[in-house]
Amino acid sequence: QVKIQDNAMVPEHTQALLCDTLTITNTDNALRLVAFGPHDDHQPYDGVAEKLLKKGQSLTITLNEAGTYQFHDHLQDVARGNFTVVQ
């Protein structure tokens, strides 16, 4: 579980196993555009390049590729995080 809270991803880093799921939930009042990959070079993960989240909405992905991956709020790039998937 990752929350977008006070313009930050909490926690900023998540460690997980292959086939786990990761849920990102927007708890802020601001609209968020969650995107995978570095800012301005979005790279899809689990078929999702980006998703718009209003307050209370979530995005859940299946962690199906090992490695470390970045995600961020494309509208407020100060909210960034990453996750590492191990086998």
GIRA-V564030 format. One record per residue. PSI is psi in whole degrees, 0 to 359 (999 if undefined). BURIAL is b if it has 9 or more other ideal C-beta (glycine too) atoms within 8 Angstrom, else e. D_LAST is the distance of its C-alpha to the last C-alpha in whole Angstrom. Layout:
psi=PSI burial=BURIAL d_last=D_LAST
psi=PSI burial=BURIAL d_last=D_LAST
This chain:
psi=130 burial=e d_last=19
psi=135 burial=b d_last=21
psi=141 burial=b d_last=24
psi=113 burial=b d_last=27
psi=125 burial=e d_last=29
psi=46 burial=e d_last=32
psi=30 burial=e d_last=31
psi=157 burial=b d_last=28
psi=127 burial=b d_last=24
psi=114 burial=e d_last=24
psi=163 burial=e d_last=21
psi=329 burial=e d_last=21
psi=139 burial=e d_last=17
psi=134 burial=b d_last=14
psi=132 burial=e d_last=11
psi=169 burial=b d_last=9
psi=154 burial=e d_last=6
psi=135 burial=b d_last=5
psi=357 burial=e d_last=9
psi=170 burial=b d_last=10
psi=154 burial=e d_last=14
psi=126 burial=b d_last=15
psi=127 burial=b d_last=19
psi=122 burial=b d_last=21
psi=132 burial=b d_last=25
psi=114 burial=b d_last=28
psi=356 burial=e d_last=30
psi=161 burial=b d_last=33
psi=336 burial=e d_last=36
psi=148 burial=b d_last=35
psi=137 burial=e d_last=34
psi=142 burial=b d_last=30
psi=94 burial=b d_last=29
psi=127 burial=b d_last=25
psi=147 burial=b d_last=24
psi=147 burial=b d_last=21
psi=178 burial=b d_last=21
psi=158 burial=e d_last=24
psi=134 burial=e d_last=27
psi=7 burial=e d_last=29
psi=61 burial=e d_last=26
psi=136 burial=b d_last=24
psi=117 burial=e d_last=21
psi=144 burial=b d_last=20
psi=131 burial=b d_last=17
psi=36 burial=b d_last=16
psi=4 burial=e d_last=20
psi=121 burial=b d_last=21
psi=321 burial=e d_last=23
psi=155 burial=b d_last=25
psi=134 burial=e d_last=26
psi=131 burial=e d_last=30
psi=123 burial=b d_last=29
psi=170 burial=e d_last=33
psi=131 burial=e d_last=33
psi=349 burial=e d_last=31
psi=154 burial=e d_last=29
psi=160 burial=e d_last=25
psi=128 burial=b d_last=23
psi=130 burial=e d_last=19
psi=154 burial=b d_last=17
psi=129 burial=e d_last=13
psi=91 burial=b d_last=10
psi=8 burial=e d_last=10
psi=125 burial=e d_last=9
psi=149 burial=e d_last=7
psi=186 burial=e d_last=9
psi=133 burial=e d_last=12
psi=147 burial=b d_last=15
psi=153 burial=b d_last=18
psi=160 burial=b d_last=20
psi=167 burial=b d_last=24
psi=112 burial=b d_last=27
psi=335 burial=b d_last=29
psi=329 burial=e d_last=32
psi=83 burial=e d_last=32
psi=355 burial=b d_last=30
psi=339 burial=e d_last=30
psi=103 burial=b d_last=27
psi=154 burial=b d_last=24
psi=178 burial=b d_last=20
psi=162 burial=b d_last=17
psi=148 burial=b d_last=13
psi=130 burial=b d_last=10
psi=124 burial=b d_last=7
psi=156 burial=e d_last=4
psi=999 burial=e d_last=0
